[in-house]
């Protein structure tokens, strides 16, 4: 009986060992399922909150990586797609930059082409004002005004203003000729009716006064020249000197002296 029990125990242990070996072999043969590697793509997001209609600068955007499955074709992947454009709506910090929320300045209202701190002011144009039809939108000009001699009487005193020519504004941007912000080849030979200038907001009244009561000419500046010079203006004696000048006294003055 005892021998029979031992025999059964040996058989049980043997079977258990065989079973354990078979299970190990089976498990070893199973390859773990591999997790697919996540693919990332570089896109651009707002580095800060960009207000509506703001012109986007390089500092306004940042490069980030997102999983490819989160990417859509209208998300900006090249910074040049965003820099220089204007935001049609406010873009929250961290939000992906989307092409449908951007616009070129040319496709927006003219008001967005007016530089900050300036006002768009137009004046009638002649060939002399237009520098022989050489002005183009984007050029920069100096504004020169000439005024006739003028007298103002205050009681017993008379103030005489000499005939003078003076540069009143410098480095002023040309925004448009007539209604054109770009001049096509077909319009190169056309004489525009007006010129629109970006006048500093503090100088608008000065410009309007000069155009209303004086003769205004535009002096075209060389490309890239942003220099500004001072000057008191020019009167006749600065140009011709005193050569040939004859000083006489009027009859009333002579009578008073006697």
ChimeraX commands (.cxc) that place a marker at each C-alpha (Angstrom):
marker #1 position 0.00,0.00,0.00 radius 0.5
marker #1 position 2.76,2.37,0.95 radius 0.5
marker #1 position 4.65,1.52,-2.26 radius 0.5
marker #1 position 1.52,2.20,-4.28 radius 0.5
marker #1 position 1.14,5.64,-2.64 radius 0.5
marker #1 position 4.73,6.54,-3.40 radius 0.5
marker #1 position 4.29,5.44,-6.99 radius 0.5
marker #1 position 1.23,7.66,-7.36 radius 0.5
marker #1 position 3.10,10.61,-5.82 radius 0.5
marker #1 position 6.00,10.15,-8.24 radius 0.5
marker #1 position 3.59,9.99,-11.16 radius 0.5
marker #1 position 1.81,13.16,-9.96 radius 0.5
marker #1 position 5.06,15.07,-9.54 radius 0.5
marker #1 position 6.22,13.90,-12.96 radius 0.5
marker #1 position 3.00,15.00,-14.61 radius 0.5
marker #1 position 3.13,18.35,-12.80 radius 0.5
marker #1 position 6.69,18.90,-13.98 radius 0.5
marker #1 position 5.77,17.98,-17.56 radius 0.5
marker #1 position 2.79,20.35,-17.42 radius 0.5
marker #1 position 4.95,23.18,-16.07 radius 0.5
marker #1 position 7.51,22.63,-18.83 radius 0.5
marker #1 position 4.81,22.63,-21.52 radius 0.5
marker #1 position 3.27,25.85,-20.14 radius 0.5
marker #1 position 6.69,27.53,-20.08 radius 0.5
marker #1 position 7.37,26.48,-23.67 radius 0.5
marker #1 position 3.97,27.82,-24.75 radius 0.5
marker #1 position 4.39,31.12,-23.00 radius 0.5
marker #1 position 7.92,31.55,-24.34 radius 0.5
marker #1 position 6.61,31.08,-27.86 radius 0.5
marker #1 position 4.13,33.94,-27.54 radius 0.5
marker #1 position 5.64,37.26,-28.77 radius 0.5
marker #1 position 4.42,40.32,-26.92 radius 0.5
marker #1 position 2.26,42.62,-29.04 radius 0.5
marker #1 position 4.37,45.65,-30.05 radius 0.5
marker #1 position 3.01,49.14,-29.43 radius 0.5
marker #1 position 3.27,51.20,-32.64 radius 0.5
marker #1 position 5.72,54.11,-32.35 radius 0.5
marker #1 position 3.97,57.52,-32.24 radius 0.5
marker #1 position 4.93,59.81,-35.13 radius 0.5
marker #1 position 5.23,63.53,-34.42 radius 0.5
marker #1 position 5.08,66.54,-36.71 radius 0.5
marker #1 position 6.29,70.13,-36.18 radius 0.5
marker #1 position 3.69,72.89,-36.34 radius 0.5
marker #1 position 3.31,76.48,-35.10 radius 0.5
marker #1 position 1.21,77.75,-32.21 radius 0.5
marker #1 position 0.63,81.16,-30.63 radius 0.5
marker #1 position 3.45,82.11,-28.24 radius 0.5
marker #1 position 1.12,84.67,-26.67 radius 0.5
marker #1 position -2.49,85.71,-27.15 radius 0.5
marker #1 position -2.67,87.48,-30.52 radius 0.5
marker #1 position -5.45,90.11,-30.63 radius 0.5
marker #1 position -7.78,90.36,-33.60 radius 0.5
marker #1 position -6.34,92.17,-36.66 radius 0.5
marker #1 position -2.80,92.12,-35.22 radius 0.5
marker #1 position 0.05,91.80,-37.71 radius 0.5
marker #1 position 1.87,88.62,-36.70 radius 0.5
marker #1 position 5.60,88.84,-35.93 radius 0.5
marker #1 position 8.13,86.05,-35.39 radius 0.5
marker #1 position 7.92,86.57,-31.62 radius 0.5
marker #1 position 4.17,85.88,-31.68 radius 0.5
marker #1 position 4.53,82.23,-32.72 radius 0.5
marker #1 position 6.47,79.19,-31.52 radius 0.5
marker #1 position 7.32,75.77,-32.94 radius 0.5
marker #1 position 5.75,72.77,-31.20 radius 0.5
marker #1 position 5.47,69.03,-31.87 radius 0.5
marker #1 position 2.15,67.18,-31.97 radius 0.5
marker #1 position 1.16,63.61,-32.75 radius 0.5
marker #1 position 0.55,63.19,-36.46 radius 0.5
marker #1 position -2.99,61.95,-35.88 radius 0.5
marker #1 position -3.85,65.37,-34.38 radius 0.5
marker #1 position -2.58,67.23,-37.46 radius 0.5
marker #1 position -4.84,68.70,-40.13 radius 0.5
marker #1 position -3.87,70.34,-43.41 radius 0.5
marker #1 position -4.96,73.84,-42.38 radius 0.5
marker #1 position -2.48,74.02,-39.48 radius 0.5
marker #1 position 0.60,76.16,-40.19 radius 0.5
marker #1 position 3.81,74.12,-40.56 radius 0.5
marker #1 position 6.02,76.88,-42.02 radius 0.5
marker #1 position 6.54,80.13,-40.08 radius 0.5
marker #1 position 6.45,82.12,-43.33 radius 0.5
marker #1 position 2.81,81.10,-43.66 radius 0.5
marker #1 position 2.04,83.24,-40.58 radius 0.5
marker #1 position 4.66,86.00,-40.23 radius 0.5
marker #1 position 3.45,89.25,-41.79 radius 0.5
marker #1 position -0.17,88.08,-41.96 radius 0.5
marker #1 position -2.98,89.53,-39.84 radius 0.5
marker #1 position -5.14,87.56,-37.44 radius 0.5
marker #1 position -8.77,87.61,-38.55 radius 0.5
marker #1 position -9.79,86.65,-35.01 radius 0.5
marker #1 position -8.10,86.57,-31.62 radius 0.5
marker #1 position -5.75,83.57,-31.26 radius 0.5
marker #1 position -5.28,82.29,-27.70 radius 0.5
marker #1 position -1.79,81.52,-26.35 radius 0.5
marker #1 position -0.88,77.91,-27.16 radius 0.5
marker #1 position -3.57,77.60,-29.83 radius 0.5
marker #1 position -2.48,76.07,-33.15 radius 0.5
marker #1 position -2.13,78.67,-35.93 radius 0.5
marker #1 position -4.61,77.86,-38.70 radius 0.5
marker #1 position -4.40,79.28,-42.21 radius 0.5
marker #1 position -8.11,80.12,-42.41 radius 0.5
marker #1 position -7.69,82.51,-39.49 radius 0.5
marker #1 position -4.99,84.54,-41.26 radius 0.5
marker #1 position -5.17,87.07,-44.08 radius 0.5
marker #1 position -2.79,89.08,-46.26 radius 0.5
marker #1 position -2.96,92.84,-45.75 radius 0.5
marker #1 position -3.82,93.24,-49.43 radius 0.5
marker #1 position -6.98,91.18,-49.00 radius 0.5
marker #1 position -8.18,93.16,-45.97 radius 0.5
marker #1 position -9.63,96.67,-45.77 radius 0.5
marker #1 position -7.27,99.53,-46.64 radius 0.5
marker #1 position -7.39,100.64,-42.99 radius 0.5
marker #1 position -5.15,97.72,-42.02 radius 0.5
marker #1 position -2.46,98.97,-44.41 radius 0.5
marker #1 position -2.16,102.29,-42.56 radius 0.5
marker #1 position 0.96,102.22,-40.33 radius 0.5
marker #1 position 0.33,102.53,-36.60 radius 0.5
marker #1 position 0.49,106.11,-35.35 radius 0.5
marker #1 position -0.33,107.63,-38.74 radius 0.5
marker #1 position -3.38,108.78,-40.64 radius 0.5
marker #1 position -4.11,108.34,-44.35 radius 0.5
marker #1 position -4.54,111.77,-45.95 radius 0.5
marker #1 position -5.07,112.39,-49.66 radius 0.5
marker #1 position -4.30,115.39,-51.85 radius 0.5
marker #1 position -4.89,116.22,-55.48 radius 0.5
marker #1 position -1.94,115.42,-57.67 radius 0.5
marker #1 position -0.28,117.04,-60.68 radius 0.5
marker #1 position 2.68,115.87,-62.72 radius 0.5
marker #1 position 4.93,118.16,-60.65 radius 0.5
marker #1 position 3.58,116.78,-57.37 radius 0.5
marker #1 position 3.89,113.24,-58.75 radius 0.5
marker #1 position 7.59,113.75,-59.57 radius 0.5
marker #1 position 7.04,113.26,-63.32 radius 0.5
marker #1 position 4.80,110.23,-62.64 radius 0.5
marker #1 position 7.59,108.34,-60.89 radius 0.5
marker #1 position 5.88,107.92,-57.52 radius 0.5
marker #1 position 4.86,104.40,-56.51 radius 0.5
marker #1 position 2.97,103.07,-53.47 radius 0.5
marker #1 position 5.57,102.18,-50.85 radius 0.5
marker #1 position 7.89,105.06,-51.78 radius 0.5
marker #1 position 8.89,107.69,-49.21 radius 0.5
marker #1 position 8.79,111.43,-49.81 radius 0.5
marker #1 position 9.51,114.77,-48.17 radius 0.5
marker #1 position 6.74,117.36,-48.27 radius 0.5
marker #1 position 7.79,120.88,-49.26 radius 0.5
marker #1 position 5.37,123.80,-48.95 radius 0.5
marker #1 position 5.62,127.35,-50.34 radius 0.5
marker #1 position 3.64,130.28,-48.93 radius 0.5
marker #1 position 3.08,133.77,-50.34 radius 0.5
marker #1 position 3.87,136.92,-48.35 radius 0.5
marker #1 position 1.14,137.60,-45.81 radius 0.5
marker #1 position 0.34,140.36,-43.35 radius 0.5
marker #1 position -1.76,140.21,-40.22 radius 0.5
marker #1 position -2.92,143.37,-38.45 radius 0.5
marker #1 position -3.35,143.42,-34.68 radius 0.5
marker #1 position -4.54,146.86,-33.58 radius 0.5
marker #1 position -1.74,149.30,-34.37 radius 0.5
marker #1 position 0.72,146.52,-35.21 radius 0.5
marker #1 position 1.19,144.67,-38.47 radius 0.5
marker #1 position 2.97,141.30,-38.62 radius 0.5
marker #1 position 4.49,140.50,-41.99 radius 0.5
marker #1 position 5.26,136.90,-42.95 radius 0.5
marker #1 position 7.74,136.66,-45.82 radius 0.5
marker #1 position 7.27,134.53,-48.91 radius 0.5
marker #1 position 8.89,131.24,-47.84 radius 0.5
marker #1 position 9.50,127.67,-48.94 radius 0.5
marker #1 position 10.04,125.05,-46.25 radius 0.5
marker #1 position 10.24,121.27,-45.88 radius 0.5
marker #1 position 7.40,120.67,-43.44 radius 0.5
marker #1 position 7.43,116.85,-43.23 radius 0.5
marker #1 position 10.06,114.20,-43.99 radius 0.5
marker #1 position 10.16,110.47,-44.67 radius 0.5
marker #1 position 6.43,110.15,-45.39 radius 0.5
marker #1 position 5.20,106.90,-46.91 radius 0.5
marker #1 position 3.09,106.83,-50.08 radius 0.5
marker #1 position 0.13,104.51,-49.44 radius 0.5
marker #1 position -1.76,104.77,-52.72 radius 0.5
marker #1 position -2.06,106.56,-56.04 radius 0.5
marker #1 position -5.72,107.21,-56.79 radius 0.5
marker #1 position -7.23,104.01,-55.32 radius 0.5
marker #1 position -4.34,101.75,-56.26 radius 0.5
marker #1 position -2.04,100.37,-53.56 radius 0.5
marker #1 position -0.12,98.55,-56.29 radius 0.5
marker #1 position 0.66,99.83,-59.76 radius 0.5
marker #1 position 0.29,97.31,-62.57 radius 0.5
marker #1 position 2.17,97.53,-65.86 radius 0.5
marker #1 position -1.00,98.74,-67.58 radius 0.5
marker #1 position -1.29,101.72,-65.21 radius 0.5
marker #1 position 2.33,102.85,-65.29 radius 0.5
marker #1 position 1.61,105.53,-67.91 radius 0.5
marker #1 position -1.62,106.74,-66.33 radius 0.5
marker #1 position -1.58,110.00,-64.38 radius 0.5
marker #1 position -3.28,109.38,-61.00 radius 0.5
marker #1 position -5.77,111.93,-59.67 radius 0.5
marker #1 position -4.75,111.78,-56.00 radius 0.5
marker #1 position -1.94,110.59,-53.77 radius 0.5
marker #1 position -2.62,109.17,-50.30 radius 0.5
marker #1 position 0.11,109.60,-47.70 radius 0.5
marker #1 position 0.67,108.11,-44.23 radius 0.5
marker #1 position 0.98,111.29,-42.16 radius 0.5
marker #1 position 2.02,111.14,-38.51 radius 0.5
marker #1 position -1.15,111.75,-36.50 radius 0.5
marker #1 position 0.42,114.82,-34.84 radius 0.5
marker #1 position 1.26,116.35,-38.24 radius 0.5
marker #1 position -2.10,115.95,-40.00 radius 0.5
marker #1 position -3.22,119.53,-39.29 radius 0.5
marker #1 position 0.11,120.91,-40.48 radius 0.5
marker #1 position -0.17,119.00,-43.75 radius 0.5
marker #1 position -3.79,120.00,-44.37 radius 0.5
marker #1 position -2.99,123.67,-43.67 radius 0.5
marker #1 position -0.10,123.59,-46.13 radius 0.5
marker #1 position -2.17,121.90,-48.84 radius 0.5
marker #1 position -5.06,124.36,-48.34 radius 0.5
marker #1 position -3.13,127.64,-48.13 radius 0.5
marker #1 position 0.17,126.93,-49.82 radius 0.5
marker #1 position 1.68,125.16,-52.79 radius 0.5
marker #1 position 2.83,121.63,-51.96 radius 0.5
marker #1 position 5.45,119.57,-53.76 radius 0.5
marker #1 position 6.64,116.05,-52.98 radius 0.5
marker #1 position 10.36,115.24,-53.06 radius 0.5
marker #1 position 11.04,111.54,-53.72 radius 0.5
marker #1 position 13.58,110.03,-51.31 radius 0.5
marker #1 position 16.21,107.41,-52.24 radius 0.5
marker #1 position 15.33,103.85,-51.28 radius 0.5
marker #1 position 16.45,103.04,-47.75 radius 0.5
marker #1 position 17.20,106.65,-46.78 radius 0.5
marker #1 position 15.50,107.33,-43.47 radius 0.5
marker #1 position 17.56,110.38,-42.51 radius 0.5
marker #1 position 15.89,113.55,-41.24 radius 0.5
marker #1 position 17.43,117.02,-41.49 radius 0.5
marker #1 position 16.48,120.34,-39.91 radius 0.5
marker #1 position 15.97,123.72,-41.55 radius 0.5
marker #1 position 14.27,127.07,-41.12 radius 0.5
marker #1 position 13.07,127.31,-44.69 radius 0.5
marker #1 position 14.18,129.51,-47.57 radius 0.5
marker #1 position 13.16,133.08,-48.42 radius 0.5
marker #1 position 14.04,135.02,-51.56 radius 0.5
marker #1 position 17.24,136.57,-50.20 radius 0.5
marker #1 position 18.57,133.07,-49.37 radius 0.5
marker #1 position 18.32,132.25,-53.08 radius 0.5
marker #1 position 19.17,135.52,-54.85 radius 0.5
marker #1 position 21.06,137.39,-52.16 radius 0.5
marker #1 position 20.91,141.21,-52.07 radius 0.5
marker #1 position 22.26,141.79,-55.57 radius 0.5
marker #1 position 20.22,144.45,-57.37 radius 0.5
marker #1 position 18.05,145.19,-54.34 radius 0.5
marker #1 position 16.94,148.85,-54.10 radius 0.5
marker #1 position 15.47,150.14,-50.85 radius 0.5
marker #1 position 13.03,153.08,-51.09 radius 0.5
marker #1 position 10.76,154.78,-48.64 radius 0.5
marker #1 position 7.08,155.27,-49.38 radius 0.5
marker #1 position 5.49,158.72,-49.46 radius 0.5
marker #1 position 3.67,158.29,-46.16 radius 0.5
marker #1 position 6.91,157.52,-44.37 radius 0.5
marker #1 position 8.62,160.59,-45.86 radius 0.5
marker #1 position 5.71,162.84,-44.90 radius 0.5
marker #1 position 5.79,161.57,-41.35 radius 0.5
marker #1 position 9.52,162.26,-41.13 radius 0.5
marker #1 position 9.02,165.91,-42.22 radius 0.5
marker link #1:1,2 radius 0.2
marker link #1:2,3 radius 0.2
marker link #1:3,4 radius 0.2
marker link #1:4,5 radius 0.2
marker link #1:5,6 radius 0.2
marker link #1:6,7 radius 0.2
marker link #1:7,8 radius 0.2
marker link #1:8,9 radius 0.2
marker link #1:9,10 radius 0.2
marker link #1:10,11 radius 0.2
marker link #1:11,12 radius 0.2
marker link #1:12,13 radius 0.2
marker link #1:13,14 radius 0.2
marker link #1:14,15 radius 0.2
marker link #1:15,16 radius 0.2
marker link #1:16,17 radius 0.2
marker link #1:17,18 radius 0.2
marker link #1:18,19 radius 0.2
marker link #1:19,20 radius 0.2
marker link #1:20,21 radius 0.2
marker link #1:21,22 radius 0.2
marker link #1:22,23 radius 0.2
marker link #1:23,24 radius 0.2
marker link #1:24,25 radius 0.2
marker link #1:25,26 radius 0.2
marker link #1:26,27 radius 0.2
marker link #1:27,28 radius 0.2
marker link #1:28,29 radius 0.2
marker link #1:29,30 radius 0.2
marker link #1:30,31 radius 0.2
marker link #1:31,32 radius 0.2
marker link #1:32,33 radius 0.2
marker link #1:33,34 radius 0.2
marker link #1:34,35 radius 0.2
marker link #1:35,36 radius 0.2
marker link #1:36,37 radius 0.2
marker link #1:37,38 radius 0.2
marker link #1:38,39 radius 0.2
marker link #1:39,40 radius 0.2
marker link #1:40,41 radius 0.2
marker link #1:41,42 radius 0.2
marker link #1:42,43 radius 0.2
marker link #1:43,44 radius 0.2
marker link #1:44,45 radius 0.2
marker link #1:45,46 radius 0.2
marker link #1:46,47 radius 0.2
marker link #1:47,48 radius 0.2
marker link #1:48,49 radius 0.2
marker link #1:49,50 radius 0.2
marker link #1:50,51 radius 0.2
marker link #1:51,52 radius 0.2
marker link #1:52,53 radius 0.2
marker link #1:53,54 radius 0.2
marker link #1:54,55 radius 0.2
marker link #1:55,56 radius 0.2
marker link #1:56,57 radius 0.2
marker link #1:57,58 radius 0.2
marker link #1:58,59 radius 0.2
marker link #1:59,60 radius 0.2
marker link #1:60,61 radius 0.2
marker link #1:61,62 radius 0.2
marker link #1:62,63 radius 0.2
marker link #1:63,64 radius 0.2
marker link #1:64,65 radius 0.2
marker link #1:65,66 radius 0.2
marker link #1:66,67 radius 0.2
marker link #1:67,68 radius 0.2
marker link #1:68,69 radius 0.2
marker link #1:69,70 radius 0.2
marker link #1:70,71 radius 0.2
marker link #1:71,72 radius 0.2
marker link #1:72,73 radius 0.2
marker link #1:73,74 radius 0.2
marker link #1:74,75 radius 0.2
marker link #1:75,76 radius 0.2
marker link #1:76,77 radius 0.2
marker link #1:77,78 radius 0.2
marker link #1:78,79 radius 0.2
marker link #1:79,80 radius 0.2
marker link #1:80,81 radius 0.2
marker link #1:81,82 radius 0.2
marker link #1:82,83 radius 0.2
marker link #1:83,84 radius 0.2
marker link #1:84,85 radius 0.2
marker link #1:85,86 radius 0.2
marker link #1:86,87 radius 0.2
marker link #1:87,88 radius 0.2
marker link #1:88,89 radius 0.2
marker link #1:89,90 radius 0.2
marker link #1:90,91 radius 0.2
marker link #1:91,92 radius 0.2
marker link #1:92,93 radius 0.2
marker link #1:93,94 radius 0.2
marker link #1:94,95 radius 0.2
marker link #1:95,96 radius 0.2
marker link #1:96,97 radius 0.2
marker link #1:97,98 radius 0.2
marker link #1:98,99 radius 0.2
marker link #1:99,100 radius 0.2
marker link #1:100,101 radius 0.2
marker link #1:101,102 radius 0.2
marker link #1:102,103 radius 0.2
marker link #1:103,104 radius 0.2
marker link #1:104,105 radius 0.2
marker link #1:105,106 radius 0.2
marker link #1:106,107 radius 0.2
marker link #1:107,108 radius 0.2
marker link #1:108,109 radius 0.2
marker link #1:109,110 radius 0.2
marker link #1:110,111 radius 0.2
marker link #1:111,112 radius 0.2
marker link #1:112,113 radius 0.2
marker link #1:113,114 radius 0.2
marker link #1:114,115 radius 0.2
marker link #1:115,116 radius 0.2
marker link #1:116,117 radius 0.2
marker link #1:117,118 radius 0.2
marker link #1:118,119 radius 0.2
marker link #1:119,120 radius 0.2
marker link #1:120,121 radius 0.2
marker link #1:121,122 radius 0.2
marker link #1:122,123 radius 0.2
marker link #1:123,124 radius 0.2
marker link #1:124,125 radius 0.2
marker link #1:125,126 radius 0.2
marker link #1:126,127 radius 0.2
marker link #1:127,128 radius 0.2
marker link #1:128,129 radius 0.2
marker link #1:129,130 radius 0.2
marker link #1:130,131 radius 0.2
marker link #1:131,132 radius 0.2
marker link #1:132,133 radius 0.2
marker link #1:133,134 radius 0.2
marker link #1:134,135 radius 0.2
marker link #1:135,136 radius 0.2
marker link #1:136,137 radius 0.2
marker link #1:137,138 radius 0.2
marker link #1:138,139 radius 0.2
marker link #1:139,140 radius 0.2
marker link #1:140,141 radius 0.2
marker link #1:141,142 radius 0.2
marker link #1:142,143 radius 0.2
marker link #1:143,144 radius 0.2
marker link #1:144,145 radius 0.2
marker link #1:145,146 radius 0.2
marker link #1:146,147 radius 0.2
marker link #1:147,148 radius 0.2
marker link #1:148,149 radius 0.2
marker link #1:149,150 radius 0.2
marker link #1:150,151 radius 0.2
marker link #1:151,152 radius 0.2
marker link #1:152,153 radius 0.2
marker link #1:153,154 radius 0.2
marker link #1:154,155 radius 0.2
marker link #1:155,156 radius 0.2
marker link #1:156,157 radius 0.2
marker link #1:157,158 radius 0.2
marker link #1:158,159 radius 0.2
marker link #1:159,160 radius 0.2
marker link #1:160,161 radius 0.2
marker link #1:161,162 radius 0.2
marker link #1:162,163 radius 0.2
marker link #1:163,164 radius 0.2
marker link #1:164,165 radius 0.2
marker link #1:165,166 radius 0.2
marker link #1:166,167 radius 0.2
marker link #1:167,168 radius 0.2
marker link #1:168,169 radius 0.2
marker link #1:169,170 radius 0.2
marker link #1:170,171 radius 0.2
marker link #1:171,172 radius 0.2
marker link #1:172,173 radius 0.2
marker link #1:173,174 radius 0.2
marker link #1:174,175 radius 0.2
marker link #1:175,176 radius 0.2
marker link #1:176,177 radius 0.2
marker link #1:177,178 radius 0.2
marker link #1:178,179 radius 0.2
marker link #1:179,180 radius 0.2
marker link #1:180,181 radius 0.2
marker link #1:181,182 radius 0.2
marker link #1:182,183 radius 0.2
marker link #1:183,184 radius 0.2
marker link #1:184,185 radius 0.2
marker link #1:185,186 radius 0.2
marker link #1:186,187 radius 0.2
marker link #1:187,188 radius 0.2
marker link #1:188,189 radius 0.2
marker link #1:189,190 radius 0.2
marker link #1:190,191 radius 0.2
marker link #1:191,192 radius 0.2
marker link #1:192,193 radius 0.2
marker link #1:193,194 radius 0.2
marker link #1:194,195 radius 0.2
marker link #1:195,196 radius 0.2
marker link #1:196,197 radius 0.2
marker link #1:197,198 radius 0.2
marker link #1:198,199 radius 0.2
marker link #1:199,200 radius 0.2
marker link #1:200,201 radius 0.2
marker link #1:201,202 radius 0.2
marker link #1:202,203 radius 0.2
marker link #1:203,204 radius 0.2
marker link #1:204,205 radius 0.2
marker link #1:205,206 radius 0.2
marker link #1:206,207 radius 0.2
marker link #1:207,208 radius 0.2
marker link #1:208,209 radius 0.2
marker link #1:209,210 radius 0.2
marker link #1:210,211 radius 0.2
marker link #1:211,212 radius 0.2
marker link #1:212,213 radius 0.2
marker link #1:213,214 radius 0.2
marker link #1:214,215 radius 0.2
marker link #1:215,216 radius 0.2
marker link #1:216,217 radius 0.2
marker link #1:217,218 radius 0.2
marker link #1:218,219 radius 0.2
marker link #1:219,220 radius 0.2
marker link #1:220,221 radius 0.2
marker link #1:221,222 radius 0.2
marker link #1:222,223 radius 0.2
marker link #1:223,224 radius 0.2
marker link #1:224,225 radius 0.2
marker link #1:225,226 radius 0.2
marker link #1:226,227 radius 0.2
marker link #1:227,228 radius 0.2
marker link #1:228,229 radius 0.2
marker link #1:229,230 radius 0.2
marker link #1:230,231 radius 0.2
marker link #1:231,232 radius 0.2
marker link #1:232,233 radius 0.2
marker link #1:233,234 radius 0.2
marker link #1:234,235 radius 0.2
marker link #1:235,236 radius 0.2
marker link #1:236,237 radius 0.2
marker link #1:237,238 radius 0.2
marker link #1:238,239 radius 0.2
marker link #1:239,240 radius 0.2
marker link #1:240,241 radius 0.2
marker link #1:241,242 radius 0.2
marker link #1:242,243 radius 0.2
marker link #1:243,244 radius 0.2
marker link #1:244,245 radius 0.2
marker link #1:245,246 radius 0.2
marker link #1:246,247 radius 0.2
marker link #1:247,248 radius 0.2
marker link #1:248,249 radius 0.2
marker link #1:249,250 radius 0.2
marker link #1:250,251 radius 0.2
marker link #1:251,252 radius 0.2
marker link #1:252,253 radius 0.2
marker link #1:253,254 radius 0.2
marker link #1:254,255 radius 0.2
marker link #1:255,256 radius 0.2
marker link #1:256,257 radius 0.2
marker link #1:257,258 radius 0.2
view
